[in-house]
Amino acid sequence: NLYILDIWLEDGTWFDIIKWLRVENNIKAPIKLMSWYNDNDTKNYWFSLWANDFIDKPFSSNELLERINTFI
């Protein structure tokens, strides 16, 4: 399994989803976050919230596939 989340979900619950996966259900599958935010402080913060990878928007489909393949 692999989870890919955009940090700007309309209902604002991306953090709740990650917490639900990692803390409440002890899911070890990788989580990739994507966002327009690309500063290092923001990325480091999200890595500290149980993310395994962060992809900056915009990105190509080839880049996304290559990043997915690193976890397969």
PDB file with SEQRES, HELIX, SHEET and CRYST1 records, atoms N, CA, C and O in Angstrom:
SEQRES   1 A   72  ASN LEU TYR ILE LEU ASP ILE TRP LEU GLU ASP GLY THR          
SEQRES   2 A   72  TRP PHE ASP ILE ILE LYS TRP LEU ARG VAL GLU ASN ASN          
SEQRES   3 A   72  ILE LYS ALA PRO ILE LYS LEU MET SER TRP TYR ASN ASP          
SEQRES   4 A   72  ASN ASP THR LYS ASN TYR TRP PHE SER LEU TRP ALA ASN          
SEQRES   5 A   72  ASP PHE ILE ASP LYS PRO PHE SER SER ASN GLU LEU LEU          
SEQRES   6 A   72  GLU ARG ILE ASN THR PHE ILE                                  
HELIX    1 AA1 TRP A   14  LYS A   19  1                                   6    
HELIX    2 AA2 TRP A   20  GLU A   24  3                                   5    
HELIX    3 AA3 ASN A   40  SER A   48  1                                   9    
HELIX    4 AA4 SER A   61  ASN A   69  1                                   9    
SHEET    1 AA1 3 TYR A   3  ASP A   6  0                                        
SHEET    2 AA1 3 ILE A  31  SER A  35  1                                        
SHEET    3 AA1 3 ASP A  53  ASP A  56  1                                        
CRYST1    1.000    1.000    1.000  90.00  90.00  90.00 P 1           1          
ATOM      1  N   ASN A   1       0.827  -1.195   0.000  1.00  0.00           N  
ATOM      2  CA  ASN A   1       0.000   0.000   0.000  1.00  0.00           C  
ATOM      3  C   ASN A   1       0.865   1.249   0.000  1.00  0.00           C  
ATOM      4  O   ASN A   1       1.978   1.254   0.525  1.00  0.00           O  
ATOM      5  N   LEU A   2       0.346   2.279  -0.582  1.00  0.00           N  
ATOM      6  CA  LEU A   2       0.978   3.587  -0.628  1.00  0.00           C  
ATOM      7  C   LEU A   2      -0.134   4.616  -0.608  1.00  0.00           C  
ATOM      8  O   LEU A   2      -1.122   4.481  -1.330  1.00  0.00           O  
ATOM      9  N   TYR A   3       0.017   5.641   0.212  1.00  0.00           N  
ATOM     10  CA  TYR A   3      -0.975   6.701   0.305  1.00  0.00           C  
ATOM     11  C   TYR A   3      -0.380   7.986  -0.249  1.00  0.00           C  
ATOM     12  O   TYR A   3       0.735   8.369   0.104  1.00  0.00           O  
ATOM     13  N   ILE A   4      -1.136   8.647  -1.120  1.00  0.00           N  
ATOM     14  CA  ILE A   4      -0.726   9.926  -1.690  1.00  0.00           C  
ATOM     15  C   ILE A   4      -1.808  10.938  -1.343  1.00  0.00           C  
ATOM     16  O   ILE A   4      -2.969  10.784  -1.722  1.00  0.00           O  
ATOM     17  N   LEU A   5      -1.407  11.974  -0.617  1.00  0.00           N  
ATOM     18  CA  LEU A   5      -2.368  12.979  -0.157  1.00  0.00           C  
ATOM     19  C   LEU A   5      -1.947  14.369  -0.589  1.00  0.00           C  
ATOM     20  O   LEU A   5      -0.772  14.727  -0.514  1.00  0.00           O  
ATOM     21  N   ASP A   6      -2.903  15.135  -1.033  1.00  0.00           N  
ATOM     22  CA  ASP A   6      -2.686  16.559  -1.249  1.00  0.00           C  
ATOM     23  C   ASP A   6      -2.970  17.226   0.091  1.00  0.00           C  
ATOM     24  O   ASP A   6      -4.006  16.962   0.703  1.00  0.00           O  
ATOM     25  N   ILE A   7      -2.071  18.082   0.554  1.00  0.00           N  
ATOM     26  CA  ILE A   7      -2.265  18.644   1.885  1.00  0.00           C  
ATOM     27  C   ILE A   7      -3.410  19.635   1.950  1.00  0.00           C  
ATOM     28  O   ILE A   7      -3.833  20.018   3.041  1.00  0.00           O  
ATOM     29  N   TRP A   8      -3.921  20.058   0.797  1.00  0.00           N  
ATOM     30  CA  TRP A   8      -5.040  20.995   0.800  1.00  0.00           C  
ATOM     31  C   TRP A   8      -6.321  20.304   0.395  1.00  0.00           C  
ATOM     32  O   TRP A   8      -6.896  20.621  -0.646  1.00  0.00           O  
ATOM     33  N   LEU A   9      -6.770  19.376   1.192  1.00  0.00           N  
ATOM     34  CA  LEU A   9      -8.065  18.760   0.964  1.00  0.00           C  
ATOM     35  C   LEU A   9      -9.142  19.790   1.295  1.00  0.00           C  
ATOM     36  O   LEU A   9      -8.959  20.616   2.189  1.00  0.00           O  
ATOM     37  N   GLU A  10     -10.242  19.744   0.591  1.00  0.00           N  
ATOM     38  CA  GLU A  10     -11.279  20.756   0.779  1.00  0.00           C  
ATOM     39  C   GLU A  10     -11.804  20.814   2.209  1.00  0.00           C  
ATOM     40  O   GLU A  10     -12.123  21.891   2.713  1.00  0.00           O  
ATOM     41  N   ASP A  11     -11.891  19.671   2.855  1.00  0.00           N  
ATOM     42  CA  ASP A  11     -12.419  19.685   4.220  1.00  0.00           C  
ATOM     43  C   ASP A  11     -11.331  19.913   5.265  1.00  0.00           C  
ATOM     44  O   ASP A  11     -11.619  19.992   6.459  1.00  0.00           O  
ATOM     45  N   GLY A  12     -10.065  20.019   4.810  1.00  0.00           N  
ATOM     46  CA  GLY A  12      -8.974  20.343   5.716  1.00  0.00           C  
ATOM     47  C   GLY A  12      -8.560  19.226   6.649  1.00  0.00           C  
ATOM     48  O   GLY A  12      -7.975  19.491   7.699  1.00  0.00           O  
ATOM     49  N   THR A  13      -8.848  17.980   6.297  1.00  0.00           N  
ATOM     50  CA  THR A  13      -8.590  16.884   7.225  1.00  0.00           C  
ATOM     51  C   THR A  13      -7.378  16.031   6.865  1.00  0.00           C  
ATOM     52  O   THR A  13      -7.260  14.905   7.349  1.00  0.00           O  
ATOM     53  N   TRP A  14      -6.477  16.539   6.030  1.00  0.00           N  
ATOM     54  CA  TRP A  14      -5.314  15.717   5.655  1.00  0.00           C  
ATOM     55  C   TRP A  14      -4.523  15.294   6.881  1.00  0.00           C  
ATOM     56  O   TRP A  14      -4.068  14.153   6.954  1.00  0.00           O  
ATOM     57  N   PHE A  15      -4.347  16.198   7.856  1.00  0.00           N  
ATOM     58  CA  PHE A  15      -3.619  15.834   9.069  1.00  0.00           C  
ATOM     59  C   PHE A  15      -4.354  14.736   9.821  1.00  0.00           C  
ATOM     60  O   PHE A  15      -3.728  13.809  10.336  1.00  0.00           O  
ATOM     61  N   ASP A  16      -5.664  14.832   9.885  1.00  0.00           N  
ATOM     62  CA  ASP A  16      -6.454  13.798  10.559  1.00  0.00           C  
ATOM     63  C   ASP A  16      -6.312  12.442   9.869  1.00  0.00           C  
ATOM     64  O   ASP A  16      -6.288  11.403  10.528  1.00  0.00           O  
ATOM     65  N   ILE A  17      -6.220  12.460   8.548  1.00  0.00           N  
ATOM     66  CA  ILE A  17      -6.051  11.206   7.815  1.00  0.00           C  
ATOM     67  C   ILE A  17      -4.707  10.572   8.145  1.00  0.00           C  
ATOM     68  O   ILE A  17      -4.631   9.372   8.408  1.00  0.00           O  
ATOM     69  N   ILE A  18      -3.646  11.378   8.132  1.00  0.00           N  
ATOM     70  CA  ILE A  18      -2.326  10.841   8.460  1.00  0.00           C  
ATOM     71  C   ILE A  18      -2.294  10.320   9.888  1.00  0.00           C  
ATOM     72  O   ILE A  18      -1.774   9.234  10.143  1.00  0.00           O  
ATOM     73  N   LYS A  19      -2.840  11.079  10.807  1.00  0.00           N  
ATOM     74  CA  LYS A  19      -2.875  10.637  12.210  1.00  0.00           C  
ATOM     75  C   LYS A  19      -3.681   9.348  12.341  1.00  0.00           C  
ATOM     76  O   LYS A  19      -3.281   8.436  13.064  1.00  0.00           O  
ATOM     77  N   TRP A  20      -4.801   9.271  11.652  1.00  0.00           N  
ATOM     78  CA  TRP A  20      -5.630   8.072  11.700  1.00  0.00           C  
ATOM     79  C   TRP A  20      -4.857   6.867  11.174  1.00  0.00           C  
ATOM     80  O   TRP A  20      -4.924   5.783  11.752  1.00  0.00           O  
ATOM     81  N   LEU A  21      -4.119   7.056  10.072  1.00  0.00           N  
ATOM     82  CA  LEU A  21      -3.344   5.956   9.506  1.00  0.00           C  
ATOM     83  C   LEU A  21      -2.214   5.534  10.435  1.00  0.00           C  
ATOM     84  O   LEU A  21      -2.068   4.351  10.743  1.00  0.00           O  
ATOM     85  N   ARG A  22      -1.415   6.497  10.880  1.00  0.00           N  
ATOM     86  CA  ARG A  22      -0.192   6.192  11.629  1.00  0.00           C  
ATOM     87  C   ARG A  22      -0.448   5.861  13.100  1.00  0.00           C  
ATOM     88  O   ARG A  22       0.070   4.868  13.610  1.00  0.00           O  
ATOM     89  N   VAL A  23      -1.220   6.660  13.759  1.00  0.00           N  
ATOM     90  CA  VAL A  23      -1.376   6.530  15.209  1.00  0.00           C  
ATOM     91  C   VAL A  23      -2.506   5.580  15.577  1.00  0.00           C  
ATOM     92  O   VAL A  23      -2.315   4.642  16.351  1.00  0.00           O  
ATOM     93  N   GLU A  24      -3.667   5.826  15.024  1.00  0.00           N  
ATOM     94  CA  GLU A  24      -4.826   5.055  15.451  1.00  0.00           C  
ATOM     95  C   GLU A  24      -4.878   3.655  14.850  1.00  0.00           C  
ATOM     96  O   GLU A  24      -5.456   2.747  15.448  1.00  0.00           O  
ATOM     97  N   ASN A  25      -4.276   3.467  13.663  1.00  0.00           N  
ATOM     98  CA  ASN A  25      -4.332   2.165  13.004  1.00  0.00           C  
ATOM     99  C   ASN A  25      -2.967   1.522  12.796  1.00  0.00           C  
ATOM    100  O   ASN A  25      -2.872   0.426  12.243  1.00  0.00           O  
ATOM    101  N   ASN A  26      -1.915   2.196  13.236  1.00  0.00           N  
ATOM    102  CA  ASN A  26      -0.549   1.670  13.160  1.00  0.00           C  
ATOM    103  C   ASN A  26      -0.181   1.214  11.743  1.00  0.00           C  
ATOM    104  O   ASN A  26       0.489   0.197  11.563  1.00  0.00           O  
ATOM    105  N   ILE A  27      -0.625   1.974  10.748  1.00  0.00           N  
ATOM    106  CA  ILE A  27      -0.313   1.678   9.347  1.00  0.00           C  
ATOM    107  C   ILE A  27       1.126   2.094   9.069  1.00  0.00           C  
ATOM    108  O   ILE A  27       1.517   3.223   9.362  1.00  0.00           O  
ATOM    109  N   LYS A  28       1.907   1.189   8.508  1.00  0.00           N  
ATOM    110  CA  LYS A  28       3.319   1.457   8.218  1.00  0.00           C  
ATOM    111  C   LYS A  28       3.562   1.803   6.749  1.00  0.00           C  
ATOM    112  O   LYS A  28       4.688   2.133   6.377  1.00  0.00           O  
ATOM    113  N   ALA A  29       2.535   1.733   5.915  1.00  0.00           N  
ATOM    114  CA  ALA A  29       2.690   2.014   4.484  1.00  0.00           C  
ATOM    115  C   ALA A  29       3.178   3.442   4.281  1.00  0.00           C  
ATOM    116  O   ALA A  29       2.850   4.329   5.069  1.00  0.00           O  
ATOM    117  N   PRO A  30       3.963   3.667   3.226  1.00  0.00           N  
ATOM    118  CA  PRO A  30       4.463   5.008   2.953  1.00  0.00           C  
ATOM    119  C   PRO A  30       3.345   6.001   2.655  1.00  0.00           C  
ATOM    120  O   PRO A  30       2.317   5.656   2.073  1.00  0.00           O  
ATOM    121  N   ILE A  31       3.575   7.234   3.070  1.00  0.00           N  
ATOM    122  CA  ILE A  31       2.657   8.334   2.785  1.00  0.00           C  
ATOM    123  C   ILE A  31       3.425   9.410   2.053  1.00  0.00           C  
ATOM    124  O   ILE A  31       4.444   9.903   2.538  1.00  0.00           O  
ATOM    125  N   LYS A  32       2.931   9.773   0.880  1.00  0.00           N  
ATOM    126  CA  LYS A  32       3.507  10.865   0.098  1.00  0.00           C  
ATOM    127  C   LYS A  32       2.549  12.043   0.171  1.00  0.00           C  
ATOM    128  O   LYS A  32       1.342  11.892  -0.016  1.00  0.00           O  
ATOM    129  N   LEU A  33       3.096  13.204   0.443  1.00  0.00           N  
ATOM    130  CA  LEU A  33       2.302  14.427   0.436  1.00  0.00           C  
ATOM    131  C   LEU A  33       2.656  15.230  -0.793  1.00  0.00           C  
ATOM    132  O   LEU A  33       3.790  15.190  -1.270  1.00  0.00           O  
ATOM    133  N   MET A  34       1.673  15.967  -1.309  1.00  0.00           N  
ATOM    134  CA  MET A  34       1.945  16.869  -2.420  1.00  0.00           C  
ATOM    135  C   MET A  34       1.363  18.236  -2.096  1.00  0.00           C  
ATOM    136  O   MET A  34       0.324  18.355  -1.447  1.00  0.00           O  
ATOM    137  N   SER A  35       2.068  19.272  -2.570  1.00  0.00           N  
ATOM    138  CA  SER A  35       1.623  20.629  -2.286  1.00  0.00           C  
ATOM    139  C   SER A  35       2.356  21.634  -3.150  1.00  0.00           C  
ATOM    140  O   SER A  35       3.407  21.341  -3.720  1.00  0.00           O  
ATOM    141  N   TRP A  36       1.783  22.822  -3.237  1.00  0.00           N  
ATOM    142  CA  TRP A  36       2.452  23.946  -3.879  1.00  0.00           C  
ATOM    143  C   TRP A  36       3.530  24.506  -2.970  1.00  0.00           C  
ATOM    144  O   TRP A  36       4.472  25.136  -3.451  1.00  0.00           O  
ATOM    145  N   TYR A  37       3.411  24.292  -1.662  1.00  0.00           N  
ATOM    146  CA  TYR A  37       4.420  24.781  -0.733  1.00  0.00           C  
ATOM    147  C   TYR A  37       5.704  23.995  -0.942  1.00  0.00           C  
ATOM    148  O   TYR A  37       5.685  22.765  -0.938  1.00  0.00           O  
ATOM    149  N   ASN A  38       6.806  24.682  -1.121  1.00  0.00           N  
ATOM    150  CA  ASN A  38       8.036  23.950  -1.365  1.00  0.00           C  
ATOM    151  C   ASN A  38       9.222  24.485  -0.557  1.00  0.00           C  
ATOM    152  O   ASN A  38      10.372  24.238  -0.919  1.00  0.00           O  
ATOM    153  N   ASP A  39       8.959  25.207   0.520  1.00  0.00           N  
ATOM    154  CA  ASP A  39      10.087  25.651   1.344  1.00  0.00           C  
ATOM    155  C   ASP A  39      10.495  24.529   2.300  1.00  0.00           C  
ATOM    156  O   ASP A  39       9.664  23.707   2.685  1.00  0.00           O  
ATOM    157  N   ASN A  40      11.753  24.495   2.675  1.00  0.00           N  
ATOM    158  CA  ASN A  40      12.287  23.402   3.490  1.00  0.00           C  
ATOM    159  C   ASN A  40      11.664  23.324   4.868  1.00  0.00           C  
ATOM    160  O   ASN A  40      11.436  22.222   5.366  1.00  0.00           O  
ATOM    161  N   ASP A  41      11.381  24.447   5.503  1.00  0.00           N  
ATOM    162  CA  ASP A  41      10.761  24.407   6.830  1.00  0.00           C  
ATOM    163  C   ASP A  41       9.401  23.719   6.781  1.00  0.00           C  
ATOM    164  O   ASP A  41       9.060  22.925   7.658  1.00  0.00           O  
ATOM    165  N   THR A  42       8.636  24.031   5.752  1.00  0.00           N  
ATOM    166  CA  THR A  42       7.317  23.402   5.608  1.00  0.00           C  
ATOM    167  C   THR A  42       7.459  21.911   5.365  1.00  0.00           C  
ATOM    168  O   THR A  42       6.750  21.110   5.974  1.00  0.00           O  
ATOM    169  N   LYS A  43       8.373  21.534   4.478  1.00  0.00           N  
ATOM    170  CA  LYS A  43       8.578  20.110   4.200  1.00  0.00           C  
ATOM    171  C   LYS A  43       9.039  19.364   5.442  1.00  0.00           C  
ATOM    172  O   LYS A  43       8.534  18.281   5.738  1.00  0.00           O  
ATOM    173  N   ASN A  44       9.982  19.925   6.163  1.00  0.00           N  
ATOM    174  CA  ASN A  44      10.474  19.266   7.376  1.00  0.00           C  
ATOM    175  C   ASN A  44       9.363  19.096   8.400  1.00  0.00           C  
ATOM    176  O   ASN A  44       9.292  18.074   9.082  1.00  0.00           O  
ATOM    177  N   TYR A  45       8.502  20.088   8.508  1.00  0.00           N  
ATOM    178  CA  TYR A  45       7.371  19.978   9.429  1.00  0.00           C  
ATOM    179  C   TYR A  45       6.487  18.804   9.034  1.00  0.00           C  
ATOM    180  O   TYR A  45       6.096  18.010   9.890  1.00  0.00           O  
ATOM    181  N   TRP A  46       6.165  18.683   7.745  1.00  0.00           N  
ATOM    182  CA  TRP A  46       5.297  17.591   7.319  1.00  0.00           C  
ATOM    183  C   TRP A  46       5.983  16.238   7.433  1.00  0.00           C  
ATOM    184  O   TRP A  46       5.324  15.235   7.706  1.00  0.00           O  
ATOM    185  N   PHE A  47       7.289  16.195   7.229  1.00  0.00           N  
ATOM    186  CA  PHE A  47       7.998  14.936   7.468  1.00  0.00           C  
ATOM    187  C   PHE A  47       7.901  14.541   8.940  1.00  0.00           C  
ATOM    188  O   PHE A  47       7.807  13.356   9.260  1.00  0.00           O  
ATOM    189  N   SER A  48       7.923  15.507   9.818  1.00  0.00           N  
ATOM    190  CA  SER A  48       7.801  15.204  11.248  1.00  0.00           C  
ATOM    191  C   SER A  48       6.405  14.704  11.596  1.00  0.00           C  
ATOM    192  O   SER A  48       6.203  14.135  12.669  1.00  0.00           O  
ATOM    193  N   LEU A  49       5.446  14.908  10.709  1.00  0.00           N  
ATOM    194  CA  LEU A  49       4.074  14.439  10.921  1.00  0.00           C  
ATOM    195  C   LEU A  49       3.823  13.125  10.188  1.00  0.00           C  
ATOM    196  O   LEU A  49       2.727  12.891   9.678  1.00  0.00           O  
ATOM    197  N   TRP A  50       4.822  12.287  10.138  1.00  0.00           N  
ATOM    198  CA  TRP A  50       4.707  10.919   9.657  1.00  0.00           C  
ATOM    199  C   TRP A  50       4.676  10.759   8.148  1.00  0.00           C  
ATOM    200  O   TRP A  50       4.298   9.687   7.674  1.00  0.00           O  
ATOM    201  N   ALA A  51       5.050  11.758   7.371  1.00  0.00           N  
ATOM    202  CA  ALA A  51       5.112  11.604   5.909  1.00  0.00           C  
ATOM    203  C   ALA A  51       6.454  10.982   5.524  1.00  0.00           C  
ATOM    204  O   ALA A  51       7.460  11.181   6.205  1.00  0.00           O  
ATOM    205  N   ASN A  52       6.454  10.230   4.426  1.00  0.00           N  
ATOM    206  CA  ASN A  52       7.682   9.616   3.928  1.00  0.00           C  
ATOM    207  C   ASN A  52       8.291  10.345   2.749  1.00  0.00           C  
ATOM    208  O   ASN A  52       9.485  10.216   2.478  1.00  0.00           O  
ATOM    209  N   ASP A  53       7.476  11.107   2.053  1.00  0.00           N  
ATOM    210  CA  ASP A  53       7.971  11.816   0.881  1.00  0.00           C  
ATOM    211  C   ASP A  53       7.087  13.028   0.655  1.00  0.00           C  
ATOM    212  O   ASP A  53       5.950  13.092   1.123  1.00  0.00           O  
ATOM    213  N   PHE A  54       7.635  13.980  -0.069  1.00  0.00           N  
ATOM    214  CA  PHE A  54       6.931  15.230  -0.365  1.00  0.00           C  
ATOM    215  C   PHE A  54       7.240  15.584  -1.805  1.00  0.00           C  
ATOM    216  O   PHE A  54       8.404  15.643  -2.204  1.00  0.00           O  
ATOM    217  N   ILE A  55       6.209  15.815  -2.575  1.00  0.00           N  
ATOM    218  CA  ILE A  55       6.401  16.156  -3.981  1.00  0.00           C  
ATOM    219  C   ILE A  55       5.820  17.546  -4.233  1.00  0.00           C  
ATOM    220  O   ILE A  55       4.681  17.843  -3.873  1.00  0.00           O  
ATOM    221  N   ASP A  56       6.635  18.380  -4.859  1.00  0.00           N  
ATOM    222  CA  ASP A  56       6.218  19.750  -5.148  1.00  0.00           C  
ATOM    223  C   ASP A  56       5.344  19.793  -6.396  1.00  0.00           C  
ATOM    224  O   ASP A  56       5.624  19.124  -7.391  1.00  0.00           O  
ATOM    225  N   LYS A  57       4.291  20.585  -6.326  1.00  0.00           N  
ATOM    226  CA  LYS A  57       3.481  20.854  -7.513  1.00  0.00           C  
ATOM    227  C   LYS A  57       4.080  22.044  -8.238  1.00  0.00           C  
ATOM    228  O   LYS A  57       4.640  22.924  -7.584  1.00  0.00           O  
ATOM    229  N   PRO A  58       3.992  22.110  -9.506  1.00  0.00           N  
ATOM    230  CA  PRO A  58       3.504  21.068 -10.410  1.00  0.00           C  
ATOM    231  C   PRO A  58       4.564  19.990 -10.597  1.00  0.00           C  
ATOM    232  O   PRO A  58       5.758  20.250 -10.443  1.00  0.00           O  
ATOM    233  N   PHE A  59       4.129  18.798 -10.925  1.00  0.00           N  
ATOM    234  CA  PHE A  59       5.054  17.706 -11.172  1.00  0.00           C  
ATOM    235  C   PHE A  59       4.553  16.925 -12.380  1.00  0.00           C  
ATOM    236  O   PHE A  59       3.371  16.972 -12.722  1.00  0.00           O  
ATOM    237  N   SER A  60       5.454  16.220 -13.007  1.00  0.00           N  
ATOM    238  CA  SER A  60       5.073  15.410 -14.171  1.00  0.00           C  
ATOM    239  C   SER A  60       4.591  14.043 -13.707  1.00  0.00           C  
ATOM    240  O   SER A  60       4.915  13.594 -12.608  1.00  0.00           O  
ATOM    241  N   SER A  61       3.828  13.403 -14.546  1.00  0.00           N  
ATOM    242  CA  SER A  61       3.367  12.054 -14.211  1.00  0.00           C  
ATOM    243  C   SER A  61       4.552  11.094 -14.119  1.00  0.00           C  
ATOM    244  O   SER A  61       4.532  10.155 -13.322  1.00  0.00           O  
ATOM    245  N   ASN A  62       5.585  11.328 -14.934  1.00  0.00           N  
ATOM    246  CA  ASN A  62       6.785  10.483 -14.857  1.00  0.00           C  
ATOM    247  C   ASN A  62       7.475  10.622 -13.510  1.00  0.00           C  
ATOM    248  O   ASN A  62       7.923   9.625 -12.944  1.00  0.00           O  
ATOM    249  N   GLU A  63       7.568  11.837 -12.986  1.00  0.00           N  
ATOM    250  CA  GLU A  63       8.184  12.027 -11.673  1.00  0.00           C  
ATOM    251  C   GLU A  63       7.385  11.297 -10.601  1.00  0.00           C  
ATOM    252  O   GLU A  63       7.965  10.630  -9.744  1.00  0.00           O  
ATOM    253  N   LEU A  64       6.079  11.415 -10.639  1.00  0.00           N  
ATOM    254  CA  LEU A  64       5.244  10.725  -9.659  1.00  0.00           C  
ATOM    255  C   LEU A  64       5.431   9.212  -9.756  1.00  0.00           C  
ATOM    256  O   LEU A  64       5.560   8.539  -8.733  1.00  0.00           O  
ATOM    257  N   LEU A  65       5.445   8.676 -10.964  1.00  0.00           N  
ATOM    258  CA  LEU A  65       5.646   7.232 -11.135  1.00  0.00           C  
ATOM    259  C   LEU A  65       7.003   6.778 -10.609  1.00  0.00           C  
ATOM    260  O   LEU A  65       7.099   5.728  -9.974  1.00  0.00           O  
ATOM    261  N   GLU A  66       8.043   7.550 -10.863  1.00  0.00           N  
ATOM    262  CA  GLU A  66       9.376   7.207 -10.354  1.00  0.00           C  
ATOM    263  C   GLU A  66       9.399   7.223  -8.830  1.00  0.00           C  
ATOM    264  O   GLU A  66      10.001   6.347  -8.210  1.00  0.00           O  
ATOM    265  N   ARG A  67       8.751   8.207  -8.228  1.00  0.00           N  
ATOM    266  CA  ARG A  67       8.713   8.263  -6.760  1.00  0.00           C  
ATOM    267  C   ARG A  67       7.901   7.093  -6.194  1.00  0.00           C  
ATOM    268  O   ARG A  67       8.258   6.540  -5.153  1.00  0.00           O  
ATOM    269  N   ILE A  68       6.842   6.724  -6.853  1.00  0.00           N  
ATOM    270  CA  ILE A  68       6.060   5.561  -6.414  1.00  0.00           C  
ATOM    271  C   ILE A  68       6.907   4.305  -6.517  1.00  0.00           C  
ATOM    272  O   ILE A  68       6.879   3.466  -5.617  1.00  0.00           O  
ATOM    273  N   ASN A  69       7.649   4.165  -7.586  1.00  0.00           N  
ATOM    274  CA  ASN A  69       8.481   2.973  -7.785  1.00  0.00           C  
ATOM    275  C   ASN A  69       9.555   2.814  -6.726  1.00  0.00           C  
ATOM    276  O   ASN A  69      10.005   1.696  -6.478  1.00  0.00           O  
ATOM    277  N   THR A  70       9.978   3.894  -6.098  1.00  0.00           N  
ATOM    278  CA  THR A  70      10.985   3.768  -5.043  1.00  0.00           C  
ATOM    279  C   THR A  70      10.437   3.057  -3.814  1.00  0.00           C  
ATOM    280  O   THR A  70      11.209   2.577  -2.983  1.00  0.00           O  
ATOM    281  N   PHE A  71       9.118   2.983  -3.687  1.00  0.00           N  
ATOM    282  CA  PHE A  71       8.509   2.333  -2.523  1.00  0.00           C  
ATOM    283  C   PHE A  71       7.961   0.953  -2.844  1.00  0.00           C  
ATOM    284  O   PHE A  71       7.413   0.278  -1.973  1.00  0.00           O  
ATOM    285  N   ILE A  72       8.108   0.538  -4.086  1.00  0.00           N  
ATOM    286  CA  ILE A  72       7.570  -0.786  -4.477  1.00  0.00           C  
ATOM    287  C   ILE A  72       8.656  -1.827  -4.364  1.00  0.00           C  
ATOM    288  O   ILE A  72       8.417  -3.002  -4.645  1.00  0.00           O  
TER     289      ILE A  72                                                      
END                                                                             
